[in-house]
Amino acid sequence: MRVLLILVCLVLSSSAFAECGTNLRGGTACSNGQTAGGYNPNTGNAWKAQKNQAGVTTTQTSKGGEAKTMNGRGVYKSPGGVTCYKGANSHGCN
C-alpha cells in the first residue's frame, strides 16, 4: 500500500510542473518554463529543449539535429553535418 501511495504522489507531482497540449497538426508539446519537449506523429520526430542561464535555448531532435537559438537568431547542425545560421540581417548554410 505504501508503494502505491508513493507512485501516485510521483505521478501527480511530476504532472503538476509541466503543461502539455496538442496543436492543430496533432503534435504534443510539454513545457515547464525551463525545459520543453514534444512529438510530431506525422514525421515521427521527437524533440527536447532546454534554456540555460544566459537565455540560449538548445533544442535536440530524436533524428540527431541540434539548434541553439536566442532572440530570433540561431545555429542549426543537421545529423548529416550541414550547419545553417540565421542572424539579424543574414542567413545561410555551409
Biopython code that builds the backbone (N, CA, C, O; Angstrom):
import numpy as np
from Bio.PDB.StructureBuilder import StructureBuilder

atoms = [
    (1, "MET", "N", (0.820, -1.187, 0.000)),
    (1, "MET", "CA", (0.000, 0.000, 0.000)),
    (1, "MET", "C", (0.867, 1.255, 0.000)),
    (1, "MET", "O", (0.555, 2.238, -0.672)),
    (2, "ARG", "N", (1.945, 1.211, 0.751)),
    (2, "ARG", "CA", (2.838, 2.364, 0.836)),
    (2, "ARG", "C", (3.480, 2.656, -0.522)),
    (2, "ARG", "O", (3.624, 3.818, -0.902)),
    (3, "VAL", "N", (3.865, 1.605, -1.254)),
    (3, "VAL", "CA", (4.472, 1.775, -2.573)),
    (3, "VAL", "C", (3.468, 2.400, -3.537)),
    (3, "VAL", "O", (3.828, 3.280, -4.320)),
    (4, "LEU", "N", (2.229, 1.961, -3.489)),
    (4, "LEU", "CA", (1.192, 2.521, -4.351)),
    (4, "LEU", "C", (0.987, 4.002, -4.067)),
    (4, "LEU", "O", (0.836, 4.792, -4.999)),
    (5, "LEU", "N", (0.979, 4.387, -2.813)),
    (5, "LEU", "CA", (0.824, 5.788, -2.434)),
    (5, "LEU", "C", (1.996, 6.626, -2.947)),
    (5, "LEU", "O", (1.796, 7.742, -3.426)),
    (6, "ILE", "N", (3.197, 6.103, -2.850)),
    (6, "ILE", "CA", (4.383, 6.821, -3.345)),
    (6, "ILE", "C", (4.302, 6.987, -4.862)),
    (6, "ILE", "O", (4.606, 8.061, -5.380)),
    (7, "LEU", "N", (3.897, 5.942, -5.575)),
    (7, "LEU", "CA", (3.768, 6.038, -7.029)),
    (7, "LEU", "C", (2.720, 7.068, -7.439)),
    (7, "LEU", "O", (2.933, 7.827, -8.384)),
    (8, "VAL", "N", (1.603, 7.100, -6.743)),
    (8, "VAL", "CA", (0.561, 8.087, -7.047)),
    (8, "VAL", "C", (1.078, 9.496, -6.804)),
    (8, "VAL", "O", (0.813, 10.394, -7.603)),
    (9, "CYS", "N", (1.805, 9.702, -5.723)),
    (9, "CYS", "CA", (2.370, 11.023, -5.429)),
    (9, "CYS", "C", (3.368, 11.447, -6.503)),
    (9, "CYS", "O", (3.378, 12.608, -6.913)),
    (10, "LEU", "N", (4.199, 10.528, -6.957)),
    (10, "LEU", "CA", (5.166, 10.855, -8.004)),
    (10, "LEU", "C", (4.479, 11.244, -9.302)),
    (10, "LEU", "O", (4.882, 12.205, -9.957)),
    (11, "VAL", "N", (3.461, 10.515, -9.670)),
    (11, "VAL", "CA", (2.742, 10.817, -10.912)),
    (11, "VAL", "C", (2.073, 12.180, -10.825)),
    (11, "VAL", "O", (2.150, 12.969, -11.767)),
    (12, "LEU", "N", (1.425, 12.460, -9.721)),
    (12, "LEU", "CA", (0.737, 13.742, -9.575)),
    (12, "LEU", "C", (1.705, 14.907, -9.480)),
    (12, "LEU", "O", (1.442, 15.970, -10.041)),
    (13, "SER", "N", (2.816, 14.731, -8.784)),
    (13, "SER", "CA", (3.759, 15.840, -8.631)),
    (13, "SER", "C", (4.495, 16.137, -9.929)),
    (13, "SER", "O", (4.768, 17.304, -10.210)),
    (14, "SER", "N", (4.826, 15.135, -10.727)),
    (14, "SER", "CA", (5.533, 15.399, -11.975)),
    (14, "SER", "C", (4.632, 16.091, -12.981)),
    (14, "SER", "O", (5.111, 16.911, -13.764)),
    (15, "SER", "N", (3.346, 15.788, -12.986)),
    (15, "SER", "CA", (2.446, 16.450, -13.927)),
    (15, "SER", "C", (2.084, 17.847, -13.469)),
    (15, "SER", "O", (1.603, 18.646, -14.273)),
    (16, "ALA", "N", (2.295, 18.163, -12.221)),
    (16, "ALA", "CA", (1.974, 19.498, -11.728)),
    (16, "ALA", "C", (2.969, 20.534, -12.218)),
    (16, "ALA", "O", (2.647, 21.721, -12.246)),
    (17, "PHE", "N", (4.153, 20.126, -12.601)),
    (17, "PHE", "CA", (5.183, 21.065, -13.018)),
    (17, "PHE", "C", (5.289, 21.223, -14.532)),
    (17, "PHE", "O", (6.098, 22.024, -14.997)),
    (18, "ALA", "N", (4.516, 20.501, -15.302)),
    (18, "ALA", "CA", (4.585, 20.608, -16.759)),
    (18, "ALA", "C", (3.175, 20.712, -17.324)),
    (18, "ALA", "O", (2.255, 20.025, -16.881)),
    (19, "GLU", "N", (3.029, 21.584, -18.308)),
    (19, "GLU", "CA", (1.759, 21.692, -19.007)),
    (19, "GLU", "C", (1.929, 21.113, -20.394)),
    (19, "GLU", "O", (2.889, 21.438, -21.094)),
    (20, "CYS", "N", (1.008, 20.261, -20.795)),
    (20, "CYS", "CA", (1.075, 19.624, -22.104)),
    (20, "CYS", "C", (-0.156, 19.992, -22.914)),
    (20, "CYS", "O", (-1.226, 20.271, -22.372)),
    (21, "GLY", "N", (0.027, 19.985, -24.218)),
    (21, "GLY", "CA", (-1.092, 20.280, -25.102)),
    (21, "GLY", "C", (-0.849, 19.687, -26.473)),
    (21, "GLY", "O", (0.266, 19.286, -26.807)),
    (22, "THR", "N", (-1.912, 19.638, -27.263)),
    (22, "THR", "CA", (-1.837, 19.136, -28.629)),
    (22, "THR", "C", (-2.131, 20.283, -29.582)),
    (22, "THR", "O", (-3.110, 21.009, -29.407)),
    (23, "ASN", "N", (-1.277, 20.445, -30.596)),
    (23, "ASN", "CA", (-1.504, 21.521, -31.560)),
    (23, "ASN", "C", (-2.443, 21.054, -32.669)),
    (23, "ASN", "O", (-2.900, 19.911, -32.658)),
    (24, "LEU", "N", (-2.729, 21.936, -33.626)),
    (24, "LEU", "CA", (-3.684, 21.628, -34.689)),
    (24, "LEU", "C", (-3.228, 20.495, -35.596)),
    (24, "LEU", "O", (-4.064, 19.823, -36.199)),
    (25, "ARG", "N", (-1.931, 20.267, -35.708)),
    (25, "ARG", "CA", (-1.406, 19.202, -36.569)),
    (25, "ARG", "C", (-1.249, 17.879, -35.842)),
    (25, "ARG", "O", (-0.740, 16.923, -36.426)),
    (26, "GLY", "N", (-1.666, 17.792, -34.595)),
    (26, "GLY", "CA", (-1.589, 16.542, -33.857)),
    (26, "GLY", "C", (-0.330, 16.368, -33.046)),
    (26, "GLY", "O", (-0.154, 15.330, -32.408)),
    (27, "GLY", "N", (0.560, 17.353, -33.048)),
    (27, "GLY", "CA", (1.788, 17.272, -32.260)),
    (27, "GLY", "C", (1.517, 17.538, -30.793)),
    (27, "GLY", "O", (0.589, 18.272, -30.452)),
    (28, "THR", "N", (2.313, 16.952, -29.934)),
    (28, "THR", "CA", (2.179, 17.149, -28.498)),
    (28, "THR", "C", (3.387, 17.903, -27.991)),
    (28, "THR", "O", (4.518, 17.600, -28.372)),
    (29, "ALA", "N", (3.157, 18.890, -27.127)),
    (29, "ALA", "CA", (4.253, 19.665, -26.552)),
    (29, "ALA", "C", (4.003, 19.857, -25.070)),
    (29, "ALA", "O", (2.873, 20.096, -24.644)),
    (30, "CYS", "N", (5.075, 19.750, -24.282)),
    (30, "CYS", "CA", (5.014, 19.950, -22.839)),
    (30, "CYS", "C", (6.098, 20.935, -22.442)),
    (30, "CYS", "O", (7.173, 20.954, -23.041)),
    (31, "SER", "N", (5.819, 21.757, -21.432)),
    (31, "SER", "CA", (6.805, 22.745, -21.008)),
    (31, "SER", "C", (6.584, 23.103, -19.549)),
    (31, "SER", "O", (5.458, 23.094, -19.053)),
    (32, "ASN", "N", (7.692, 23.423, -18.865)),
    (32, "ASN", "CA", (7.598, 23.940, -17.506)),
    (32, "ASN", "C", (8.308, 25.283, -17.378)),
    (32, "ASN", "O", (8.530, 25.748, -16.260)),
    (33, "GLY", "N", (8.669, 25.915, -18.485)),
    (33, "GLY", "CA", (9.340, 27.206, -18.465)),
    (33, "GLY", "C", (10.823, 27.116, -18.756)),
    (33, "GLY", "O", (11.344, 27.965, -19.479)),
    (34, "GLN", "N", (11.514, 26.145, -18.238)),
    (34, "GLN", "CA", (12.947, 25.972, -18.472)),
    (34, "GLN", "C", (13.233, 24.861, -19.473)),
    (34, "GLN", "O", (14.171, 24.961, -20.263)),
    (35, "THR", "N", (12.437, 23.817, -19.443)),
    (35, "THR", "CA", (12.621, 22.712, -20.376)),
    (35, "THR", "C", (11.303, 22.445, -21.089)),
    (35, "THR", "O", (10.226, 22.713, -20.556)),
    (36, "ALA", "N", (11.404, 21.919, -22.290)),
    (36, "ALA", "CA", (10.206, 21.597, -23.065)),
    (36, "ALA", "C", (10.501, 20.378, -23.920)),
    (36, "ALA", "O", (11.657, 20.033, -24.161)),
    (37, "GLY", "N", (9.453, 19.745, -24.367)),
    (37, "GLY", "CA", (9.606, 18.598, -25.237)),
    (37, "GLY", "C", (8.344, 18.377, -26.026)),
    (37, "GLY", "O", (7.285, 18.906, -25.690)),
    (38, "GLY", "N", (8.458, 17.596, -27.073)),
    (38, "GLY", "CA", (7.282, 17.331, -27.878)),
    (38, "GLY", "C", (7.504, 16.207, -28.860)),
    (38, "GLY", "O", (8.604, 15.668, -28.991)),
    (39, "TYR", "N", (6.427, 15.866, -29.548)),
    (39, "TYR", "CA", (6.457, 14.774, -30.516)),
    (39, "TYR", "C", (5.529, 15.118, -31.670)),
    (39, "TYR", "O", (4.405, 15.572, -31.453)),
    (40, "ASN", "N", (5.991, 14.904, -32.891)),
    (40, "ASN", "CA", (5.179, 15.110, -34.083)),
    (40, "ASN", "C", (4.845, 13.743, -34.667)),
    (40, "ASN", "O", (5.723, 13.088, -35.227)),
    (41, "PRO", "N", (3.590, 13.297, -34.548)),
    (41, "PRO", "CA", (3.240, 11.965, -35.050)),
    (41, "PRO", "C", (3.281, 11.868, -36.570)),
    (41, "PRO", "O", (3.389, 10.767, -37.111)),
    (42, "ASN", "N", (3.196, 12.997, -37.270)),
    (42, "ASN", "CA", (3.231, 12.970, -38.735)),
    (42, "ASN", "C", (4.625, 12.629, -39.261)),
    (42, "ASN", "O", (4.753, 11.947, -40.278)),
    (43, "THR", "N", (5.664, 13.096, -38.580)),
    (43, "THR", "CA", (7.037, 12.828, -39.018)),
    (43, "THR", "C", (7.735, 11.782, -38.159)),
    (43, "THR", "O", (8.767, 11.243, -38.559)),
    (44, "GLY", "N", (7.185, 11.489, -36.982)),
    (44, "GLY", "CA", (7.831, 10.562, -36.064)),
    (44, "GLY", "C", (9.017, 11.173, -35.347)),
    (44, "GLY", "O", (9.849, 10.450, -34.799)),
    (45, "ASN", "N", (9.109, 12.493, -35.339)),
    (45, "ASN", "CA", (10.249, 13.188, -34.746)),
    (45, "ASN", "C", (9.886, 13.712, -33.357)),
    (45, "ASN", "O", (8.856, 14.363, -33.180)),
    (46, "ALA", "N", (10.729, 13.427, -32.386)),
    (46, "ALA", "CA", (10.563, 13.956, -31.033)),
    (46, "ALA", "C", (11.654, 14.988, -30.791)),
    (46, "ALA", "O", (12.721, 14.918, -31.400)),
    (47, "TRP", "N", (11.393, 15.951, -29.902)),
    (47, "TRP", "CA", (12.377, 16.986, -29.607)),
    (47, "TRP", "C", (12.330, 17.341, -28.134)),
    (47, "TRP", "O", (11.330, 17.135, -27.445)),
    (48, "LYS", "N", (13.449, 17.884, -27.678)),
    (48, "LYS", "CA", (13.514, 18.413, -26.315)),
    (48, "LYS", "C", (14.318, 19.701, -26.363)),
    (48, "LYS", "O", (15.240, 19.839, -27.167)),
    (49, "ALA", "N", (13.969, 20.627, -25.512)),
    (49, "ALA", "CA", (14.641, 21.923, -25.488)),
    (49, "ALA", "C", (14.915, 22.318, -24.046)),
    (49, "ALA", "O", (14.113, 22.056, -23.150)),
    (50, "GLN", "N", (16.066, 22.954, -23.838)),
    (50, "GLN", "CA", (16.439, 23.464, -22.522)),
    (50, "GLN", "C", (16.997, 24.859, -22.680)),
    (50, "GLN", "O", (17.742, 25.140, -23.620)),
    (51, "LYS", "N", (16.631, 25.741, -21.749)),
    (51, "LYS", "CA", (17.138, 27.104, -21.768)),
    (51, "LYS", "C", (18.161, 27.245, -20.646)),
    (51, "LYS", "O", (17.882, 26.891, -19.501)),
    (52, "ASN", "N", (19.359, 27.768, -20.978)),
    (52, "ASN", "CA", (20.388, 27.934, -19.950)),
    (52, "ASN", "C", (20.261, 29.304, -19.285)),
    (52, "ASN", "O", (19.364, 30.078, -19.620)),
    (53, "GLN", "N", (21.155, 29.600, -18.346)),
    (53, "GLN", "CA", (21.075, 30.842, -17.577)),
    (53, "GLN", "C", (21.316, 32.073, -18.432)),
    (53, "GLN", "O", (20.868, 33.163, -18.074)),
    (54, "ALA", "N", (22.013, 31.929, -19.553)),
    (54, "ALA", "CA", (22.283, 33.058, -20.444)),
    (54, "ALA", "C", (21.125, 33.312, -21.405)),
    (54, "ALA", "O", (21.165, 34.276, -22.169)),
    (55, "GLY", "N", (20.099, 32.468, -21.382)),
    (55, "GLY", "CA", (18.951, 32.642, -22.255)),
    (55, "GLY", "C", (19.048, 31.929, -23.584)),
    (55, "GLY", "O", (18.191, 32.116, -24.448)),
    (56, "VAL", "N", (20.077, 31.111, -23.770)),
    (56, "VAL", "CA", (20.243, 30.355, -25.015)),
    (56, "VAL", "C", (19.450, 29.053, -24.903)),
    (56, "VAL", "O", (19.608, 28.296, -23.945)),
    (57, "THR", "N", (18.601, 28.808, -25.891)),
    (57, "THR", "CA", (17.801, 27.593, -25.918)),
    (57, "THR", "C", (18.466, 26.569, -26.826)),
    (57, "THR", "O", (18.722, 26.844, -27.998)),
    (58, "THR", "N", (18.745, 25.392, -26.287)),
    (58, "THR", "CA", (19.322, 24.291, -27.059)),
    (58, "THR", "C", (18.223, 23.266, -27.299)),
    (58, "THR", "O", (17.629, 22.741, -26.357)),
    (59, "THR", "N", (17.960, 22.990, -28.570)),
    (59, "THR", "CA", (16.921, 22.038, -28.959)),
    (59, "THR", "C", (17.572, 20.858, -29.661)),
    (59, "THR", "O", (18.368, 21.038, -30.583)),
    (60, "GLN", "N", (17.233, 19.651, -29.224)),
    (60, "GLN", "CA", (17.751, 18.427, -29.836)),
    (60, "GLN", "C", (16.581, 17.597, -30.339)),
    (60, "GLN", "O", (15.536, 17.524, -29.691)),
    (61, "THR", "N", (16.763, 16.966, -31.508)),
    (61, "THR", "CA", (15.717, 16.115, -32.064)),
    (61, "THR", "C", (16.126, 14.655, -31.975)),
    (61, "THR", "O", (17.305, 14.330, -31.834)),
    (62, "SER", "N", (15.139, 13.788, -32.060)),
    (62, "SER", "CA", (15.414, 12.353, -31.989)),
    (62, "SER", "C", (16.137, 11.857, -33.235)),
    (62, "SER", "O", (16.681, 10.753, -33.233)),
    (63, "LYS", "N", (16.149, 12.654, -34.292)),
    (63, "LYS", "CA", (16.844, 12.259, -35.518)),
    (63, "LYS", "C", (18.263, 12.807, -35.579)),
    (63, "LYS", "O", (18.954, 12.608, -36.578)),
    (64, "GLY", "N", (18.714, 13.498, -34.525)),
    (64, "GLY", "CA", (20.103, 13.920, -34.439)),
    (64, "GLY", "C", (20.387, 15.379, -34.706)),
    (64, "GLY", "O", (21.546, 15.788, -34.640)),
    (65, "GLY", "N", (19.387, 16.181, -35.005)),
    (65, "GLY", "CA", (19.607, 17.609, -35.238)),
    (65, "GLY", "C", (19.734, 18.372, -33.937)),
    (65, "GLY", "O", (19.213, 17.950, -32.904)),
    (66, "GLU", "N", (20.433, 19.507, -33.991)),
    (66, "GLU", "CA", (20.592, 20.342, -32.798)),
    (66, "GLU", "C", (20.558, 21.810, -33.210)),
    (66, "GLU", "O", (21.193, 22.203, -34.189)),
    (67, "ALA", "N", (19.816, 22.614, -32.459)),
    (67, "ALA", "CA", (19.734, 24.047, -32.728)),
    (67, "ALA", "C", (19.996, 24.811, -31.442)),
    (67, "ALA", "O", (19.554, 24.411, -30.365)),
    (68, "LYS", "N", (20.722, 25.918, -31.568)),
    (68, "LYS", "CA", (20.943, 26.833, -30.451)),
    (68, "LYS", "C", (20.390, 28.180, -30.889)),
    (68, "LYS", "O", (20.828, 28.735, -31.896)),
    (69, "THR", "N", (19.420, 28.713, -30.130)),
    (69, "THR", "CA", (18.748, 29.948, -30.518)),
    (69, "THR", "C", (18.658, 30.921, -29.354)),
    (69, "THR", "O", (18.636, 30.535, -28.185)),
    (70, "MET", "N", (18.606, 32.213, -29.723)),
    (70, "MET", "CA", (18.408, 33.276, -28.742)),
    (70, "MET", "C", (17.986, 34.531, -29.496)),
    (70, "MET", "O", (18.633, 34.916, -30.470)),
    (71, "ASN", "N", (16.926, 35.159, -29.064)),
    (71, "ASN", "CA", (16.442, 36.416, -29.639)),
    (71, "ASN", "C", (16.244, 36.349, -31.149)),
    (71, "ASN", "O", (16.586, 37.298, -31.854)),
    (72, "GLY", "N", (15.706, 35.264, -31.650)),
    (72, "GLY", "CA", (15.432, 35.142, -33.077)),
    (72, "GLY", "C", (16.626, 34.802, -33.940)),
    (72, "GLY", "O", (16.496, 34.704, -35.160)),
    (73, "ARG", "N", (17.778, 34.620, -33.340)),
    (73, "ARG", "CA", (18.990, 34.248, -34.075)),
    (73, "ARG", "C", (19.390, 32.841, -33.644)),
    (73, "ARG", "O", (19.087, 32.414, -32.530)),
    (74, "GLY", "N", (20.076, 32.121, -34.543)),
    (74, "GLY", "CA", (20.445, 30.783, -34.141)),
    (74, "GLY", "C", (21.338, 30.057, -35.115)),
    (74, "GLY", "O", (21.607, 30.522, -36.222)),
    (75, "VAL", "N", (21.795, 28.889, -34.664)),
    (75, "VAL", "CA", (22.637, 27.996, -35.454)),
    (75, "VAL", "C", (22.026, 26.607, -35.364)),
    (75, "VAL", "O", (21.655, 26.141, -34.287)),
    (76, "TYR", "N", (21.927, 25.952, -36.520)),
    (76, "TYR", "CA", (21.383, 24.601, -36.584)),
    (76, "TYR", "C", (22.425, 23.668, -37.180)),
    (76, "TYR", "O", (23.035, 23.984, -38.201)),
    (77, "LYS", "N", (22.630, 22.519, -36.543)),
    (77, "LYS", "CA", (23.534, 21.489, -37.062)),
    (77, "LYS", "C", (22.699, 20.256, -37.365)),
    (77, "LYS", "O", (22.077, 19.679, -36.472)),
    (78, "SER", "N", (22.690, 19.857, -38.631)),
    (78, "SER", "CA", (21.889, 18.702, -39.042)),
    (78, "SER", "C", (22.634, 17.408, -38.737)),
    (78, "SER", "O", (23.847, 17.429, -38.531)),
    (79, "PRO", "N", (21.924, 16.281, -38.707)),
    (79, "PRO", "CA", (22.589, 14.999, -38.477)),
    (79, "PRO", "C", (23.617, 14.674, -39.555)),
    (79, "PRO", "O", (24.563, 13.928, -39.301)),
    (80, "GLY", "N", (23.441, 15.229, -40.761)),
    (80, "GLY", "CA", (24.368, 14.973, -41.859)),
    (80, "GLY", "C", (25.590, 15.866, -41.858)),
    (80, "GLY", "O", (26.453, 15.718, -42.723)),
    (81, "GLY", "N", (25.690, 16.794, -40.908)),
    (81, "GLY", "CA", (26.861, 17.650, -40.799)),
    (81, "GLY", "C", (26.710, 19.038, -41.387)),
    (81, "GLY", "O", (27.653, 19.826, -41.322)),
    (82, "VAL", "N", (25.560, 19.369, -41.959)),
    (82, "VAL", "CA", (25.332, 20.702, -42.515)),
    (82, "VAL", "C", (25.031, 21.671, -41.375)),
    (82, "VAL", "O", (24.237, 21.365, -40.485)),
    (83, "THR", "N", (25.669, 22.840, -41.408)),
    (83, "THR", "CA", (25.434, 23.871, -40.404)),
    (83, "THR", "C", (24.754, 25.059, -41.068)),
    (83, "THR", "O", (25.240, 25.574, -42.075)),
    (84, "CYS", "N", (23.635, 25.493, -40.508)),
    (84, "CYS", "CA", (22.903, 26.651, -41.017)),
    (84, "CYS", "C", (22.820, 27.694, -39.910)),
    (84, "CYS", "O", (22.837, 27.362, -38.725)),
    (85, "TYR", "N", (22.731, 28.954, -40.312)),
    (85, "TYR", "CA", (22.641, 30.035, -39.337)),
    (85, "TYR", "C", (21.593, 31.041, -39.776)),
    (85, "TYR", "O", (21.262, 31.142, -40.958)),
    (86, "LYS", "N", (21.081, 31.777, -38.814)),
    (86, "LYS", "CA", (20.181, 32.888, -39.078)),
    (86, "LYS", "C", (20.575, 34.008, -38.137)),
    (86, "LYS", "O", (20.534, 33.851, -36.917)),
    (87, "GLY", "N", (20.951, 35.121, -38.700)),
    (87, "GLY", "CA", (21.319, 36.289, -37.919)),
    (87, "GLY", "C", (20.290, 37.380, -38.081)),
    (87, "GLY", "O", (19.198, 37.140, -38.596)),
    (88, "ALA", "N", (20.637, 38.593, -37.640)),
    (88, "ALA", "CA", (19.720, 39.720, -37.748)),
    (88, "ALA", "C", (19.499, 40.114, -39.202)),
    (88, "ALA", "O", (18.378, 40.454, -39.581)),
    (89, "ASN", "N", (20.544, 40.075, -40.021)),
    (89, "ASN", "CA", (20.435, 40.538, -41.400)),
    (89, "ASN", "C", (20.828, 39.503, -42.435)),
    (89, "ASN", "O", (20.852, 39.809, -43.627)),
    (90, "SER", "N", (21.133, 38.295, -42.016)),
    (90, "SER", "CA", (21.571, 37.297, -42.989)),
    (90, "SER", "C", (21.207, 35.893, -42.515)),
    (90, "SER", "O", (20.882, 35.670, -41.349)),
    (91, "HIS", "N", (21.273, 34.962, -43.452)),
    (91, "HIS", "CA", (21.051, 33.554, -43.147)),
    (91, "HIS", "C", (21.713, 32.718, -44.238)),
    (91, "HIS", "O", (21.970, 33.205, -45.339)),
    (92, "GLY", "N", (21.982, 31.464, -43.920)),
    (92, "GLY", "CA", (22.600, 30.599, -44.912)),
    (92, "GLY", "C", (23.073, 29.293, -44.319)),
    (92, "GLY", "O", (22.970, 29.062, -43.115)),
    (93, "CYS", "N", (23.591, 28.445, -45.183)),
    (93, "CYS", "CA", (24.108, 27.134, -44.779)),
    (93, "CYS", "C", (25.450, 26.900, -45.455)),
    (93, "CYS", "O", (25.735, 27.480, -46.503)),
    (94, "ASN", "N", (26.268, 26.055, -44.859)),
    (94, "ASN", "CA", (27.536, 25.676, -45.493)),
    (94, "ASN", "C", (27.672, 24.172, -45.538)),
    (94, "ASN", "O", (28.674, 23.658, -46.035)),
]
sb = StructureBuilder()
sb.init_structure("model")
sb.init_model(0)
sb.init_chain("A")
sb.init_seg("    ")
for serial, (resi, resn, name, xyz) in enumerate(atoms, 1):
    if name == "N":
        sb.init_residue(resn, " ", resi, " ")
    sb.init_atom(name, np.array(xyz, "f"), 0.0, 1.0, " ", f" {name:<3s}", serial, name[0])
structure = sb.get_structure()
